[in-house]
Amino acid sequence: MKFNRAVIKVGSALVSPDAKGCSGKYLLAIARFITQCQQAGKEIILVSSGSVAAGRSLITHGSPNPSIPTKQAMAAVGQMQMMANWQRFFDVPCSQLLITHGDLKDRERYISIKNTLRILLANGVIPIVNENDTVATDELKVGDNDNLAALVALVSEADSLFILSDVDGVYDQDPRINPQAKLLPEISEINESVYAMAGATNNHIATGGMKTKIQAAEKAVENGIETYILNGSRGDVFEKILQGNNPGTHFIAKQGATRARKHWLKHTLKSTGKVQLDTGAVNALMNKGASLLPSGIIEVTGTFNAGDCIDICDGNNGQHIAKGISQYSYRDLKRIQGKNSDDIVALLGCCPSKVVIHRDDMVVV
């Protein structure tokens, strides 16, 4: 089991086993695993459920299924406790990112989330992501952190997704009904028969069961992300992962994450604009694996927004050499073209990014 950047999703049943606040019962082993991964040079993003469960005992309610406003109040108080609970297990700083489905659907906010994660990881900070339950509405809610974790894995360009819960993985039958049910160590294709194996959750503090985990796995593997459903309540699970073994259910990615993303950039995204580069910028992109800086741009054409795909051309002969996702709109790009990155703040009043297109968001054609 090899990975370089992984998203680890931790369910409410692990953060707050008795739904009476945060607990370290299971999180200590998870935090130790994350620390060991960091020490091995791996990058980890944590998607943690549990804010509603952590705040459940502090907000008056008379139902096992509180209303959305009541859950939002629980999340508001519980989020503080959950973050403090995580931070106490780490010697490195943690950061909090609260997002909604709407943030991930909006091009500019998507880019902002991506840039933030990129910088946090580069500085050795552990990003802890949760859905922003205090402001999310039914239309915007991802609905469960399993699917949120898959989307975070996509935006962060992770190569692996670990979904931790209080179950061992996917069984061929419901193990609560049939004790002879067998754990499936590998699933190469997610189809109706796989979904048929998913039973509903019997945990009233959780928002998803096995079905949402399989949905998340399907999103991830389609984009080249190896996905695992594991039992996070067992300490030996993490020892096995570090030894390169699979202690749960492995959903096999259809192709490598880098290859899948490059294919998406090259064949799926439609370009809405174009930039022409000088000789130095062309050489940097083609021969040095560099990101595109504003100083190398000599012409901007087309109408596009930040987050849109644009073509990159050689200004000497007009040849189409690459394409990628722009950090800037055409209006802002025209104002900073040919300028040094350090001048962006003076020209625009802010600096969303020192690069116009990051190398990870670019494909040579």
C-alpha positions as CSV (number, residue, x, y, z in Angstrom):
1,M,0.0,0.0,0.0
2,K,1.9,3.0,-1.3
3,F,0.7,6.6,-1.1
4,N,2.2,10.1,-1.0
5,R,-0.8,12.3,-0.3
6,A,-3.9,10.9,1.4
7,V,-7.2,12.1,2.7
8,I,-8.3,10.4,5.9
9,K,-12.0,10.6,6.8
10,V,-12.9,10.0,10.4
11,G,-16.6,9.3,11.2
12,S,-18.7,10.6,14.1
13,A,-18.7,7.1,15.7
14,L,-14.9,7.5,16.3
15,V,-14.9,11.2,17.3
16,S,-17.7,10.9,19.7
17,P,-18.4,7.2,20.5
18,D,-21.1,7.9,23.1
19,A,-22.5,11.1,21.5
20,K,-21.7,13.0,24.7
21,G,-18.8,15.1,23.5
22,C,-15.4,14.4,22.0
23,S,-13.3,11.4,23.1
24,G,-9.7,10.3,22.6
25,K,-10.7,6.6,22.8
26,Y,-10.0,6.0,19.1
27,L,-8.4,9.3,17.9
28,L,-5.1,8.7,19.7
29,A,-4.3,5.8,17.4
30,I,-5.4,7.7,14.4
31,A,-3.3,10.7,15.3
32,R,-0.3,8.5,15.9
33,F,-0.8,7.0,12.4
34,I,-1.0,10.5,10.9
35,T,2.2,11.6,12.7
36,Q,4.0,8.5,11.5
37,C,2.9,9.2,7.9
38,Q,4.2,12.8,8.2
39,Q,7.5,11.6,9.5
40,A,7.8,9.3,6.5
41,G,7.3,12.3,4.2
42,K,3.7,11.7,3.4
43,E,1.0,14.5,3.3
44,I,-2.2,14.0,5.1
45,I,-5.5,15.9,5.0
46,L,-8.0,15.0,7.7
47,V,-11.8,15.2,7.0
48,S,-13.4,14.9,10.4
49,S,-17.1,14.4,11.3
50,G,-18.3,14.9,14.8
51,S,-19.1,18.5,15.4
52,V,-22.8,17.9,15.8
53,A,-22.2,14.8,18.0
54,A,-19.7,16.8,20.1
55,G,-22.2,19.5,20.7
56,R,-25.2,17.3,21.1
57,S,-25.2,17.2,24.9
58,L,-24.8,21.0,25.1
59,I,-27.9,22.0,23.1
60,T,-31.4,21.3,24.4
61,H,-33.3,18.9,22.2
62,G,-36.1,16.4,22.7
63,S,-35.6,14.1,19.7
64,P,-33.1,11.5,18.4
65,N,-33.4,13.4,15.1
66,P,-33.1,17.1,15.9
67,S,-34.1,19.8,13.4
68,I,-31.6,21.3,11.0
69,P,-31.4,24.6,13.1
70,T,-30.8,22.6,16.2
71,K,-28.1,20.6,14.5
72,Q,-26.5,23.8,13.3
73,A,-26.4,25.1,16.8
74,M,-24.8,21.8,18.0
75,A,-22.2,22.1,15.2
76,A,-21.4,25.7,16.2
77,V,-20.5,24.7,19.7
78,G,-19.2,21.2,18.9
79,Q,-16.8,22.4,16.2
80,M,-14.7,24.2,18.8
81,Q,-14.5,21.2,21.0
82,M,-13.7,18.9,18.1
83,M,-10.8,21.0,16.8
84,A,-9.3,21.4,20.3
85,N,-9.6,17.6,20.8
86,W,-7.7,17.0,17.6
87,Q,-5.0,19.5,18.2
88,R,-4.1,18.0,21.6
89,F,-2.8,14.9,19.8
90,F,-0.4,16.7,17.5
91,D,2.9,18.6,18.0
92,V,2.5,20.3,14.6
93,P,-0.2,22.9,14.1
94,C,-3.7,22.0,12.8
95,S,-5.9,24.2,10.6
96,Q,-9.7,24.4,10.2
97,L,-11.4,24.4,6.8
98,L,-15.2,24.6,6.9
99,I,-16.7,24.2,3.4
100,T,-20.1,23.4,1.7
101,H,-21.0,21.7,-1.5
102,G,-21.6,25.2,-2.9
103,D,-18.0,26.1,-2.3
104,L,-16.8,23.1,-4.3
105,K,-19.2,23.9,-7.2
106,D,-18.0,27.5,-7.5
107,R,-14.9,27.9,-9.7
108,E,-13.2,30.7,-7.8
109,R,-13.9,29.2,-4.3
110,Y,-12.8,25.8,-5.6
111,I,-9.4,27.3,-6.6
112,S,-9.2,29.1,-3.3
113,I,-9.7,25.9,-1.4
114,K,-7.1,24.2,-3.6
115,N,-4.5,26.9,-3.0
116,T,-5.1,27.0,0.7
117,L,-4.6,23.2,1.0
118,R,-1.5,23.4,-1.2
119,I,0.1,26.0,1.1
120,L,-0.9,24.3,4.3
121,L,0.6,21.0,3.2
122,A,3.8,22.8,2.0
123,N,4.2,24.2,5.5
124,G,3.6,21.0,7.4
125,V,0.2,22.0,8.8
126,I,-2.5,19.4,9.1
127,P,-5.7,20.6,7.3
128,I,-8.8,19.4,9.2
129,V,-11.9,19.7,6.9
130,N,-15.5,19.5,7.9
131,E,-18.8,20.6,6.3
132,N,-19.9,24.0,7.4
133,D,-23.0,22.8,9.1
134,T,-23.8,26.1,10.7
135,V,-24.5,27.8,7.4
136,A,-25.3,24.9,5.0
137,T,-28.8,24.5,3.7
138,D,-30.5,21.5,2.3
139,E,-29.6,22.6,-1.2
140,L,-25.9,23.1,-0.3
141,K,-25.2,20.3,2.1
142,V,-23.0,17.5,0.9
143,G,-25.1,15.5,3.3
144,D,-22.4,13.3,4.6
145,N,-18.6,13.5,5.2
146,D,-17.9,10.4,3.2
147,N,-18.8,12.1,-0.1
148,L,-17.2,15.4,1.2
149,A,-14.0,13.4,1.7
150,A,-14.0,12.2,-1.9
151,L,-14.5,15.7,-3.1
152,V,-11.6,17.0,-0.9
153,A,-9.5,14.2,-2.3
154,L,-10.2,15.5,-5.8
155,V,-9.6,19.1,-5.0
156,S,-6.3,18.3,-3.2
157,E,-5.2,15.9,-5.8
158,A,-4.6,13.1,-3.3
159,D,-3.6,9.7,-4.5
160,S,-5.4,7.8,-1.7
161,L,-8.6,8.1,0.4
162,F,-9.0,6.2,3.7
163,I,-12.6,6.1,5.0
164,L,-12.4,5.2,8.7
165,S,-15.5,4.1,10.6
166,D,-16.5,1.4,13.1
167,V,-16.9,-1.3,10.4
168,D,-14.2,-3.5,9.0
169,G,-15.1,-2.9,5.3
170,V,-17.6,-4.2,2.8
171,Y,-19.1,-7.7,3.4
172,D,-20.8,-9.9,0.9
173,Q,-23.7,-10.0,3.3
174,D,-24.8,-8.0,6.4
175,P,-22.6,-9.3,9.2
176,R,-25.2,-8.2,11.8
177,I,-27.6,-10.7,10.4
178,N,-25.3,-13.4,9.1
179,P,-22.2,-14.1,11.2
180,Q,-20.8,-16.1,8.2
181,A,-20.6,-13.0,6.1
182,K,-17.2,-12.5,4.4
183,L,-15.1,-9.3,4.2
184,L,-14.3,-8.4,0.6
185,P,-10.6,-7.3,0.5
186,E,-10.8,-5.9,-3.0
187,I,-13.5,-4.4,-5.3
188,S,-12.4,-3.7,-8.8
189,E,-15.7,-2.5,-10.1
190,I,-18.5,-0.6,-8.3
191,N,-21.9,-1.8,-9.7
192,E,-25.4,-2.5,-8.5
193,S,-24.3,-5.7,-6.8
194,V,-21.8,-3.8,-4.7
195,Y,-24.4,-1.3,-3.6
196,A,-26.8,-4.1,-2.8
197,M,-24.3,-5.3,-0.1
198,A,-24.6,-1.9,1.7
199,G,-26.9,-1.9,4.7
200,A,-28.3,1.2,6.4
201,T,-26.5,2.7,9.3
202,N,-27.7,1.8,12.8
203,N,-25.9,4.7,14.4
204,H,-28.2,7.6,15.0
205,I,-25.3,10.2,15.3
206,A,-24.0,9.2,11.8
207,T,-25.2,10.8,8.6
208,G,-24.2,8.0,6.3
209,G,-23.9,4.3,6.2
210,M,-22.0,1.9,3.9
211,K,-23.9,3.2,0.9
212,T,-22.4,6.7,1.2
213,K,-19.0,5.2,1.7
214,I,-19.4,3.3,-1.6
215,Q,-20.7,6.4,-3.3
216,A,-17.5,8.2,-2.1
217,A,-15.3,5.4,-3.3
218,E,-17.0,5.5,-6.7
219,K,-16.2,9.3,-7.0
220,A,-12.6,8.7,-6.0
221,V,-11.7,5.7,-8.1
222,E,-13.1,7.2,-11.2
223,N,-10.5,9.9,-10.7
224,G,-7.6,7.6,-10.1
225,I,-7.7,7.7,-6.3
226,E,-7.1,4.4,-4.4
227,T,-9.8,4.1,-1.8
228,Y,-10.0,2.0,1.4
229,I,-12.8,1.5,3.9
230,L,-11.3,0.6,7.2
231,N,-12.2,0.0,10.9
232,G,-10.7,3.1,12.7
233,S,-11.6,1.7,16.1
234,R,-8.9,-1.0,15.8
235,G,-5.3,0.1,16.5
236,D,-3.8,-2.8,14.6
237,V,-5.4,-1.5,11.4
238,F,-2.9,1.3,11.2
239,E,0.0,-0.9,11.9
240,K,-1.0,-3.1,8.9
241,I,-1.3,0.0,6.7
242,L,2.2,1.1,7.6
243,Q,3.4,-2.4,6.8
244,G,1.9,-2.1,3.4
245,N,-1.0,-4.5,4.0
246,N,-4.7,-3.9,3.4
247,P,-6.8,-4.6,6.6
248,G,-10.2,-3.6,5.1
249,T,-11.8,-3.2,1.7
250,H,-9.7,-1.7,-1.2
251,F,-11.5,-0.1,-4.1
252,I,-9.1,-0.2,-7.0
253,A,-8.6,3.0,-9.0
254,K,-9.1,2.7,-12.7
255,Q,-5.9,4.6,-13.4
256,G,-3.3,6.6,-11.6
257,A,-4.4,9.9,-10.1
258,T,-1.9,12.0,-12.0
259,R,-2.8,10.3,-15.3
260,A,-6.6,10.7,-14.6
261,R,-6.2,14.4,-13.9
262,K,-4.0,15.1,-16.9
263,H,-6.5,13.2,-19.1
264,W,-9.3,15.4,-17.6
265,L,-7.4,18.6,-18.3
266,K,-6.5,17.6,-21.8
267,H,-9.6,16.0,-23.1
268,T,-12.6,17.1,-21.0
269,L,-12.1,20.7,-20.1
270,K,-13.0,23.2,-22.8
271,S,-10.7,26.2,-23.1
272,T,-12.4,29.6,-23.0
273,G,-9.3,31.8,-23.5
274,K,-5.7,32.0,-24.7
275,V,-2.4,33.4,-23.6
276,Q,0.8,34.0,-25.7
277,L,4.2,33.5,-24.0
278,D,7.6,34.9,-24.6
279,T,10.6,32.6,-25.3
280,G,11.8,32.4,-21.7
281,A,8.3,31.3,-20.4
282,V,8.0,28.7,-23.2
283,N,11.4,27.2,-22.2
284,A,10.5,27.2,-18.5
285,L,7.2,25.4,-19.1
286,M,8.5,22.9,-21.7
287,N,11.9,22.1,-20.3
288,K,11.9,22.9,-16.6
289,G,8.5,21.8,-15.4
290,A,7.7,25.4,-14.2
291,S,4.4,27.0,-13.4
292,L,3.2,29.9,-15.6
293,L,4.1,33.3,-14.1
294,P,2.5,36.6,-15.3
295,S,5.9,38.0,-16.4
296,G,6.1,35.5,-19.3
297,I,2.7,36.5,-20.8
298,I,2.8,38.9,-23.8
299,E,-0.9,38.6,-24.9
300,V,-4.3,37.6,-23.4
301,T,-7.3,36.8,-25.6
302,G,-10.8,35.5,-24.8
303,T,-13.3,36.0,-22.0
304,F,-12.7,33.8,-19.0
305,N,-13.0,33.7,-15.2
306,A,-10.7,32.5,-12.5
307,G,-11.0,28.7,-12.5
308,D,-11.6,28.4,-16.2
309,C,-9.3,26.4,-18.6
310,I,-7.2,28.4,-21.1
311,D,-4.8,27.5,-23.9
312,I,-1.1,28.3,-23.6
313,C,0.7,29.3,-26.9
314,D,4.2,30.1,-28.1
315,G,4.1,33.8,-28.9
316,N,6.8,33.4,-31.5
317,N,4.9,31.0,-33.8
318,G,1.4,30.7,-32.3
319,Q,1.8,27.0,-31.6
320,H,-0.5,25.5,-29.0
321,I,1.8,24.0,-26.3
322,A,-0.3,23.5,-23.2
323,K,-3.5,24.2,-21.4
324,G,-4.4,24.7,-17.8
325,I,-6.7,26.2,-15.1
326,S,-6.2,30.0,-14.7
327,Q,-5.9,31.5,-11.3
328,Y,-7.1,34.8,-12.7
329,S,-9.9,36.2,-14.9
330,Y,-9.0,37.7,-18.3
331,R,-9.6,41.2,-16.9
332,D,-7.1,40.8,-14.1
333,L,-4.7,38.8,-16.3
334,K,-4.5,41.7,-18.8
335,R,-3.5,44.0,-15.9
336,I,-0.7,41.9,-14.6
337,Q,0.6,40.3,-17.9
338,G,4.4,41.0,-18.3
339,K,4.7,42.0,-14.7
340,N,6.6,40.5,-11.8
341,S,4.6,38.4,-9.3
342,D,5.7,40.8,-6.5
343,D,3.8,43.6,-8.3
344,I,0.4,41.9,-8.3
345,V,-0.7,43.4,-5.0
346,A,0.1,46.9,-6.2
347,L,-1.7,46.3,-9.5
348,L,-4.8,44.4,-8.2
349,G,-5.0,45.3,-4.5
350,C,-4.6,41.6,-3.6
351,C,-2.6,38.6,-4.7
352,P,-4.8,35.4,-5.1
353,S,-1.7,33.6,-6.4
354,K,1.8,34.4,-7.5
355,V,1.4,32.0,-10.5
356,V,-1.2,32.3,-13.3
357,I,-1.3,28.5,-13.8
358,H,0.2,26.1,-11.3
359,R,2.2,23.2,-12.8
360,D,-0.2,20.7,-11.2
361,D,-3.1,22.4,-13.0
362,M,-1.4,22.2,-16.5
363,V,-0.9,19.6,-19.2
364,V,1.4,19.9,-22.1
365,V,-0.3,19.1,-25.4
